[in-house]
Amino acid sequence: GDSAGIVEEVGAEVTTFKKGNRVWTSRSNSGTYAEFTSSPCQFVHPLPDALNFSQGAALATPYLTAYRALITKANARPGELVLVHGASGGVGIGAVQFAKAYGMTVIGTAGTQEGIELVQQAGAHHVFNHRDDKYLDKIKEVSGNNGVNVVIENAAHVNLGKDLQLQAIGGRVIVIGSRGPIEVNPRNTMIKESSIIGVMLFNAQESELRESHSAIQAGILNGWLRPIVGKSFPLEKASESHHDIIYGKGALGKTVLTVA
């Protein structure tokens, strides 16, 4: 349901939008791989002039997921230390921006130099290459060997065991991505009384979505929430965009499809 564009037509009872308005959407009745899409009014939001349409199309799933993971599920608080494991993709960038704006200290990781620079651009206080054999030691050093309070995990099938060893007492690992199984030692959750919490945006209640949408709009208007679009593909090359996401060297912001 992620899209952005100009309103072409509204329903008879819609009063909040009119033809010609710039908007972004977070749900669609008809799908968004298209020149036109139909969305329920409550999932259509004003697109401020500060963002272009590609940035608008990069808002919904990444930033709703980031907010749900960091605030709704992890209950992250100002002053806490947050690790965004795989921070150079759309959700990772969103998590970095939310965490910094909400007063947390942010560590981000990426797997390429371009990704590292992107995470730095997003505002992370510390950025490490997760392909570096000693990056876990560097994270521990930043934490003063006290551990991190929250981990936003994009690749749990690779990192979950490491995440549990990085936890502060009462730490939370929030799983937002995994491509397979992994073996971990449950005793590591006992030692730090830590939690592993899965996140799936589709489970969000309407009240939670209203809160998330409000947080996103406020971030845009206050100037700190800025989606980073990595690659754009024309709509007719959608299949190429999928291939790039799965087999590319590393995430670099959000991938979007454009309509001429």
N, C-alpha and C positions, 0 to 999 in steps of 0.2 A: 503493500500500500504506500510505499514511499514515493513521493513525487513533488514537483513544484511547477507552477505555471500561472497562467492568467485565467480567471473565471470566465467561462463562455456562457454559462446558463445556470440559474438557480431554481430550486423548487418553489412552488407557489407559497409555501409557508415559511420560507427562509427569509430572515430579516437581517442577519448578521453580515451577509456578504452580498455583493452585487456584481454584475458583469463588469469585467475590466480590473477587478481586484487582483493583486499579486498574493499568492497563497502557497503554503506547503501542506501536504497531506500525510497522515499517519495510518490511514486505512482506505481501502478502495473496494467498491462493489464489483468492479469490472477488470481489475488488473492494471498495472501501470507500465507494462511494456507496450505502450501505445501512444498515439498522438493525442487522444482524448481519454479521460478517465472519469468515472463517477464515484464520488465519495460521500459518505454520511456527513451531515453538517458538523457534528461534534468532533469529527476527525479532520476538519479543515481549519487552518490557522493562518493568520496574517503573516506575510513574509515582508519583514522590514526592508527598506531600501538598501541597508548596509550589506545585505547578502544578495548574490546573484542566484539565478535559478538552479545552477548546478549545486551550489552550496545548500540551497533549500531542499533539493532532492536528497542531500546527504544528512538531513537532520533526524528523521523519525526513528528508524530502527537503531542506529548507533547511539543516539543521545538518550532515547527512552531506555535502552538496555543499560547504558552506563549509569544513569540515575537510579534505576531499579537495583542494580548490583551494589553500587556504592552507598546509597542513602537508604533505600527501602529495605534491602536485605542485610547489608553489612552494618547498617546504622553507624557509619563512620562519622567521627566527630572532629571538630577543629582541634588541631594540635597532634592528631594521630599521624603515624607514619604509614603511608600507602604505597605498595608496590603494584604497578601495572605491568604484568608479565606479558610482553608482546604489545607494546604501547603504540606502535606506528600505524595500526589499522584504524578504521572508522570508530569502532567502539573504544579502542584504547585511547585515541586522541580525545574523545568525549570524556572518558574517565579522568584523564590527566587534567583537562580544563575544569571539570566540576570540582575535583579534589583540591586543586590549587585555589580556586575561587572561594571554596568553603573553608579555607584556613588549614588545610592539611599539608604536610611535607610529602612531596611526591618523588618516588623513584620509578623511572620507566626503563624498559629494556626493548631492544630491537636487534635484528640480525644483520643489518647492513649499515654502512656509513650514512647512506641516504636516509634510512629509517631513524638513525640516531639524531641526525640533524632535524628531522621532522618533529620528533618528540621534544627536542630542545625548543623548537619553535613554538610548540604547543604550551610550553611553560613548565615542564618538569624541572625540579631542582637538581636531580642527579639522573644521568642516563648512562646505561652500560650495555655492552654488546653481549647478548646471551650465548653467543658462540665462543666467547672468551672463557677458557677453562677456569679462570679465577674470578669470574663475575659474582659468584655467590659470596666469596670472601669480601668483595668490595661492598656488597649490600650489607653484610654483617657489620662491616666497619662503619658504614654510614649510620647504622642503628645503635652504635656503641655497644654492640654485642647483646643488645636487649631484645632484638627481633623486631619484626614489622607487625603492625596491628591488623592490617587488611591487605590481602593479595587479591587483585582482580586477574583471574587466570583465563587466558585465551586458548591454551593448549594443555589441558589437564592430562592428556594421554602421555605427555612428555614430562611435565613439570610438577605434577601433584606431590610426588615424594619429596622433591626439593622444597616446595612451598611449605610443607609441614615442618621441615627442619629450620625454616626461617622465621617461624612464628614467635611473637611475643606471647606472654601469658594472656590467655583470653582472646588470642588472635582468630581471625576469620579468613578462610579461603573461599572466595566466591567464584564458582566455576561458570564461565559464560561460553566456553568452547572446549570441545574434545572430539577427537577423531578415532577413538578406539579405547581399549582397556589399558589399565596400568596396575601394577602390584605395589601397594604401599604398606607400611607398618602402622597399624592402628595405635600402637603404643605411643607414637609421636603425638597423637591427639591428646592422649592422657597426660603426658609430661607437661604440656603447656595449656591443657584444658581448652584446646582450640576446636574450631568448628569448620566443617566443610559444607557449604551451602550451594546448591545448584540454582541457576536462574534461567527461566524461560519466559520471555516477554509475553507470550500468548496467554499466560496465566494471570496477567495483571487485571485487577478489578477496575471498574470505571472510575472510582474515587482516586485510585492510585495513578491512573493515567491522567486525570485532571491535574493532580499535583505535579506530575512530571512535565506535562505540557506547559504549565505555568512557570516552572523552573527554567525550562528551555527558553520561553519567550523573554523572561527576565534577563537571562544570560545574554541573549542577543542584544536586547535594548541597552544593557549595561556595558556592552562592548567586549566582554571577555569570551563569549561563546562564538567561535568562528570555525565552522567545519573546514577541513582541509581536503580538497578533492585531489586525489592522486592521478587517476587516469580517467579519460572520457572516451567512450566509444559511441559511434552512431547507432541508432536503434537496430538497424539491419545487421549489425555485427555483434549482437548480444551474445551469441555462442562463443565468440572470441573472448569476450570479457569474462565469461565463466572459466574458460581454459586458463586465462591469465591469473585469476584469483587462486585457482587450485595449484597451478604449476609454476607460478611466478617465483622470483627469488625471495620476496618478502613483501609484506603489506606496506603500502605507502599511501596513507589516507584512504578516503572512500572512492570506490569506483562507481561512476555514474554512466547512464545512457542518455544521449542527447537526441532531440528531435529537431530537424532543420526547420 
